[in-house]
């Protein structure tokens, strides 16, 4: 049974190749982290923004309304 272990904290048994498994886990971990950046960049110009871009859009509209 293969345990879901993306960070590789528990080590590996001797039956598998450790380097190949670690590269695959690191690849999926980076893709999982990059998914949030891709969603945020896609939703940057819409109202359904990620929390990181909501403050940026509010400040941009607020500054444009002042000037």
Secondary structure, DSSP 8 states (H G I E B T S, - for coil): -----TT--S---TTS-HHHHHHHHHHHHHHHHHHHHHHHHHTTTSSS--HHHHHHHHHHHHHHHH-
